[in-house]
Amino acid sequence: MSVRLVIQEVTYTVISAYAPHTGLGEAEKRRFWESLYEVVRRCPLDHRLLISGGLNGHVGTDVEGYAGVHGGFGYGARNEEGLSILEFAIPHDLVVVNSFFRKTDAQFETFHSGGHSTQIDYMLLRKGDLMTCEDCKVLSALTCSSQHRFLVMDLVLQRRVTRSVRPVQPKILWKKLNGGRAGTFKTSVVERVDKEVDLISQDDADQMWNCLASTIREVSKETLGVAVGSSSLVGRGAPADRTRVEQRYKEAKREAKKAVARVKEKAYAELYRKLDFKEGANDIYMITKARERRRRHLDNIKFIKNEVGQTLVKEDEIRKSWEGYFSSLFVRGRPECHEDLQDSVIE
């Protein structure tokens, strides 16, 4: 069965197939694969193709010889019917999606019968569409029959973005019509009109206007020039202008960094000055309390990093780390540059 779906301007061809089981003759199996070959061949290349169903073969876990078709994950050993699946996928540039995701055996087993489990149901995509597949597995808790399990695939249906290219019309630089260029422009227009006075002086007013307007546009382009492209601040103007703007931006950026450094230095100096008084101790307490609130994760687990950058999550280890820090802070004197304290002041 072949179903064609159109989703957000993208056409998907979904083929549901059921291959002959192992006990049937080779002629019937060959007729099935030939029929499926014709159905796939008639699918346009610009359609997204998905083949799903019971193909009654074991592709196994071995990748040798089929690295572009088999992803390296599977169940059991390969048999002749599984080899037919892989051989069918090669000329159509298909991949066996089940084999590209690491799963447990229960998530690979699609068929249960008589106490035995195996994998005989598969999903196939074109190799170029594999990136749109996020997952493929068996839902072992659900069954679509007494023996088959649900095989599901998470497919991202992305809309093809087509960018419309807008033609860029050249713009005459009328802003340059001043000074000496204004006189040059006027002289050029008069000379061009004198040469074409016979055409401009005809009785047809529309033709006279079109001829005069065309003359003015041509002279203005030759005298003033045109601008084509982006109108952004940096991309507009001559190369020398762009270089000047970029240089001004870099200078402003350096000045901003210097200003931030001065503010930080002032804040550190004020904090160190307060450490000798009770006010400083209160500030440290408030900073510590605020950091403890921020250190709490979504599941209410707090953590900090010690002096060597290791993450501490146990309550006793966190308490010992803070005890050592405040001991060095108040007993040994002012710390030179403690990373946690800097972060607290900045934040």
ABEGO torsion letter per residue (X at the ends): XBBBBBBGGBBBBBBBBBBBBAABBAAAAAAAAAAAAAAAAABBAABBBBBBEBAGBBAEABABGAAAABAGBBBEBBBAAAAAAAAAAAAAGBBBAAAABBBBAAAABABBBGGBBBBABBBBBBAAAAAABABBBBBAABBABAABBBBBBBBBBBBBBBBBBBBBBBBBBAAABBEAAAAAAAAAAAAAAAAAAAAAABABAAAAAAAAAAAAAAAAAAAAEBBBEBABAAABEBAAAAAAAAAAAAAAAAAAAAAAAAAAAAAAAAAAAAAABAAAAAAAAAAAAAAAAAABBAAGBBBBBBAAGBBBABAAAAAAAAAAAAAAAAAAEBBABBAAAAAAAAX
